[in-house]
Amino acid sequence: MTELLCQSDAYLKEFDATVTAINGDQVALDRTAFYPRGGGQPSDQGEVVVVGESYRVIEIKKQAGEVWHKLDRVANFAIGASAHGAIDWDRRHKLMRTHTALHILCGMMWRDYGVSVTGGDMEPLSARMDFELERMSADFAHDVEEKVNVEIAAARDVRVKILPRDEAFAIPDLIRTKINLLPPDIQKVRTVEIVGLDLQADGGTHVANTREVGRIKVVGHESKGKINKRLRIAVE
């Protein structure tokens, strides 16, 4: 099983590891700082150097406890080889800023309007989030933008913890999505807290303080159903 270093340190840019499995152009490592796609957050990209040869890492996915790194060509090394990985930090930091912006949006919408998230997705510096809302308007979207930027400017710390499942689920409103997406066999739950605003279960990477997000702009809003409305944001 791969140790996910990014779960405890989102700012780790490089790491050393050992190759544990190979499947053509995909390799698994005993530990990795690369984030595998999940929870609406795209996977990291970057490079690994194995036996003096550099490979571009173009996609990361998690499967049965292993994290598979898809390379730009078939691996020319053996299981047990030492590897040095380096993530594309510019891309990662943009995703961290974007993901934290979505949590600020989610936290504000829950606090001020009491609505659940029904879906979401992101790319570096752009994202969308769907809410259980009956109405949407340009004025409402403008108010949302202003409120989110106030929370960003408040310079709130962002804290990550890993808790036993029972302890985590004793926290009121830990799951902010309309549907609980956490499988019942997960016994440890990772939580992300934006101090004074939001606390929820989440597996993604985040900045350490909301001021790192910058400003957001609501660039679109639309209806996706009778009680399902979408907001699109850009991180500036």
C-alpha positions in Angstrom: 0.0 0.0 0.0 1.4 3.4 -1.0 2.0 6.0 1.7 0.4 9.3 0.6 2.9 11.9 1.8 0.7 14.7 0.4 -2.0 13.8 3.0 0.1 15.2 5.8 2.3 17.7 3.9 0.8 19.4 0.9 3.9 21.6 0.5 6.3 18.6 0.0 7.7 19.1 -3.5 10.2 16.3 -3.8 10.6 12.8 -2.3 12.6 9.6 -2.4 10.8 6.2 -2.8 11.2 2.6 -3.9 9.5 1.0 -6.9 7.1 -1.7 -5.7 5.2 -2.6 -8.9 5.4 -2.1 -12.7 2.7 -2.4 -15.4 4.1 -1.2 -18.7 4.1 2.6 -18.5 2.6 2.6 -14.9 4.6 2.2 -11.7 3.7 2.0 -8.1 5.9 3.4 -5.3 6.1 2.6 -1.6 5.5 6.3 -0.9 4.6 9.3 -3.0 4.0 13.1 -2.8 1.9 13.0 -5.9 -1.9 13.5 -5.4 -4.1 10.9 -7.2 -7.3 12.1 -8.8 -10.2 12.1 -6.4 -12.9 14.2 -4.8 -13.1 16.5 -7.8 -9.4 17.4 -7.7 -7.3 16.4 -10.7 -4.1 14.4 -10.2 -0.7 16.0 -9.9 1.9 15.9 -12.7 5.7 16.1 -12.5 8.6 13.7 -13.0 10.4 10.8 -11.5 14.1 9.9 -11.9 14.9 6.2 -11.8 18.3 4.7 -12.4 19.5 8.1 -13.7 16.6 8.3 -16.3 13.9 10.9 -16.1 10.3 10.1 -16.8 7.4 12.6 -17.0 4.5 11.7 -14.8 1.3 12.5 -16.6 -1.4 11.1 -14.4 -1.9 9.5 -10.9 -4.6 7.2 -9.9 -5.4 5.2 -6.8 -6.5 1.6 -7.1 -6.9 -1.0 -4.3 -4.6 0.9 -2.0 -1.8 1.4 -4.6 -1.1 4.7 -6.2 -0.2 4.2 -9.9 2.0 6.8 -11.7 1.4 6.8 -15.4 4.7 7.7 -17.2 5.3 9.2 -20.6 6.8 5.8 -21.8 7.3 2.2 -20.7 9.4 1.8 -17.6 13.0 0.7 -18.3 13.8 -0.4 -14.7 13.0 -3.1 -12.2 11.0 -3.5 -9.1 13.1 -2.4 -6.1 14.8 0.5 -7.9 15.2 3.7 -6.1 13.2 6.7 -7.4 13.2 10.4 -6.9 10.0 12.3 -7.6 9.3 15.9 -8.1 5.8 17.3 -8.5 4.9 20.2 -10.8 4.7 22.7 -8.0 3.2 25.5 -10.0 0.2 23.3 -11.0 -0.1 21.8 -7.5 -0.2 25.2 -5.8 -2.8 26.5 -8.2 -4.9 23.4 -7.4 -4.4 23.9 -3.6 -5.6 27.5 -3.9 -8.6 26.5 -6.0 -9.5 23.6 -3.6 -9.3 25.9 -0.6 -11.4 28.5 -2.4 -14.1 25.9 -2.9 -14.1 25.0 0.8 -14.5 28.7 1.6 -17.4 28.9 -0.8 -18.9 25.7 0.7 -18.4 26.9 4.3 -20.0 30.3 3.6 -23.0 28.8 1.8 -23.6 26.4 4.6 -23.2 29.1 7.3 -25.3 31.8 5.6 -27.8 29.8 3.6 -27.8 26.3 5.1 -27.5 24.5 1.7 -25.6 21.3 0.9 -23.2 20.7 -2.0 -24.6 18.5 -4.7 -21.5 18.3 -6.9 -18.2 20.0 -7.9 -15.1 19.9 -10.1 -11.9 21.9 -10.5 -9.0 22.6 -12.7 -6.0 24.9 -11.8 -7.6 28.3 -10.9 -11.1 27.4 -12.1 -13.9 25.4 -10.6 -17.6 24.9 -10.3 -19.8 23.9 -7.4 -23.4 22.9 -7.3 -25.8 23.6 -4.4 -29.2 22.5 -3.3 -30.8 25.9 -4.2 -34.2 26.8 -5.6 -33.1 30.2 -7.0 -30.1 31.8 -8.6 -29.5 35.3 -9.9 -26.7 37.7 -10.9 -27.3 39.7 -7.7 -27.0 36.5 -5.6 -23.8 35.4 -7.4 -22.3 38.9 -6.8 -23.1 38.6 -3.0 -21.5 35.2 -2.9 -18.3 36.6 -4.5 -18.1 39.4 -2.0 -18.7 37.1 1.0 -16.1 34.6 -0.2 -13.5 37.3 -0.7 -14.1 38.7 2.8 -13.4 35.2 4.2 -10.2 34.9 2.1 -9.0 38.3 3.4 -9.7 37.2 7.0 -6.5 35.1 6.8 -7.9 32.1 8.4 -5.6 29.1 9.1 -6.3 25.8 7.4 -5.7 22.7 9.6 -5.6 19.1 8.6 -6.2 16.2 10.9 -6.7 12.4 10.6 -9.2 11.1 13.1 -10.7 7.7 14.0 -14.0 7.3 12.1 -16.2 7.3 15.2 -14.5 10.5 16.5 -14.8 12.2 13.1 -18.5 11.4 12.6 -19.2 12.7 16.1 -18.5 16.2 14.6 -21.8 17.9 13.6 -22.2 18.5 9.8 -18.9 16.9 8.9 -20.2 15.8 5.5 -21.2 18.8 3.5 -22.2 16.9 0.3 -25.8 15.9 -0.2 -24.6 12.3 -0.4 -22.0 10.8 2.0 -19.3 9.6 -0.3 -17.1 8.0 2.4 -17.1 4.2 2.1 -18.1 2.4 5.3 -14.8 0.5 5.4 -12.7 3.7 5.9 -11.7 3.7 9.6 -9.7 6.9 9.6 -11.1 10.1 8.3 -9.1 13.1 7.1 -10.6 16.4 8.1 -9.8 19.9 6.8 -10.7 22.9 9.0 -10.8 26.5 7.9 -10.6 27.9 11.4 -13.8 29.8 12.3 -15.6 29.0 9.1 -15.6 25.4 7.9 -14.8 21.8 9.0 -15.4 18.8 6.8 -14.1 15.5 5.7 -11.8 15.9 2.7 -8.8 14.1 1.1 -7.4 16.9 -1.1 -4.5 19.3 -0.9 -5.0 22.8 0.6 -3.0 26.0 1.3 -2.1 26.7 5.0 -4.0 30.0 5.2 -6.9 31.5 3.2 -4.8 34.6 2.2 -2.8 32.3 -0.1 -5.9 31.8 -2.2 -5.9 35.3 -3.6 -9.2 36.7 -4.8 -12.0 34.8 -6.5 -14.5 35.9 -9.1 -17.8 34.3 -9.8 -17.7 34.0 -13.6 -20.9 32.1 -14.2 -24.1 30.8 -12.7 -26.8 28.5 -14.0 -29.7 26.2 -13.1 -29.0 22.5 -13.3 -32.5 21.5 -12.1 -35.4 22.6 -9.9 -33.3 22.7 -6.7 -29.8 22.4 -8.1 -27.9 25.6 -9.0 -24.3 25.9 -10.2 -21.7 28.6 -9.5 -18.5 28.9 -11.5 -15.5 30.6 -10.0 -12.0 31.7 -11.2 -9.1 32.2 -8.8 -7.2 35.4 -9.6 
